[in-house]
């Protein structure tokens, strides 16, 4: 696989050095070193080490983007500060990248984007707006995972092929193989690929597909209200297709996926996102639906549902307004069981602004009466926050209330029941920036119905100058809980 990757890159760019300019690798090698850590006293110690070498394929100044990069990374979590006795060395992830085409060969803890990520459990992800239909790609994970799983990933992208009058086209293929030691049977790679065309007036067309064939492990229901029944180990196949078109004033994107699972059946999932935009405004609408027998990319059963909504944004200089709404039902034609409505304003600073000015405001409303998806006691909620600014000092005050929801089908919270076992929350935050130092203090108080208030207090200090970043935080939670201490730092060279 390594030779396939290097051979494809060499073939694609073997003629990119006209005039026979001599390549000077040693003089043009670029390095990047990153070390970031977070120490949560008494709990765990997370470390991330990242080392990157870049080798330009051309010594010409204008060809710096045409480079190969070699990356090594270590993600480690341990309970002790420096060394866990008997823990051994942490695993190392590695990757080879070609910057101009995006081609890469990776091994380690990975994170996926694009089509493979959108066809996982859709109900734990945001509404599939047009802006979220990014192309498929994967990279080394930057955060420490509780249960790390390694995988090998290959992405081969072609250079732009210019067809006079028909745009510039790129072709890409992907393959991912999991390193699962618990399964003795060989796994087929997850395959993907597509084409993308770029045209005049910033128009883009993309089509891509994805296919996976796996052996799923036996499952047990996580709760009495789980949508997934107990199932034995079974074979699972999933195929998906994505279409995307974008222009400065209009865009449309759609995904379709079909799954087939032994002893469970066949299911489908689809989404559609549309965007309209002008110079100072943007309107995005989206909808998606899944059948009851659909199994996602991650092998989980999301359950049957239909969701739709949209966002509207308007900008005027430094001023900004946005509103978003998402409505969800258990199926097409059924009553609304979940909703979320959000409105935000950001106000600009005028020439004759007062000493203390209102910098922003937000309002959030949530409706949840879906017992199967949330809890036996569904709740509605309303929350607000307001931001203020005075020179280099900013502050934010907020509050909210949630209460037992009714079982009626409503697209917004049922405020007539706001007195049914309410729980209140208030919060405040203040921060100040003094040259290279940023100080922040925050407090949250929650008062459940019939219970004593619960406090969370937090203070942090961040020093940042050039490649150095040091952050210290101190927190207290509960009524008589001992304070917690977190120290994190980031060093980049």
Protein Blocks (a to p, Z undefined) as FASTA:
>chain_A
ZZmmmmmmmmmmmmmmghhiacdfklmoccdddddddddehiaccddddddddddfbfbf
klmmmccddddddddddfbfkbcghklpaddddddddfknopacdedjdddehjllmmmc
fklpccddfklmccddddddfbdcfbdcddddddddddddddehiapadddddddddddf
kbmbdcddddddddddddehhiacddddddddddddddddfbfklcbdcddddddddddd
ddddddfkbccdddddddddehkbpcdddddddddddfkbccddddddddfkbccfkopa
ebpaddddddddddehjbccddddddddfbehiacfbdcddddddddddfklcfbdcfbd
cddddddfbfklmmmcdcddddddddddehjaccdddddddddddfbdcfbdcfklmmgo
paddddddddddehjaccdddddddddehiacdddddddddddehjbccddddddedjkl
ccdddddddddZZ
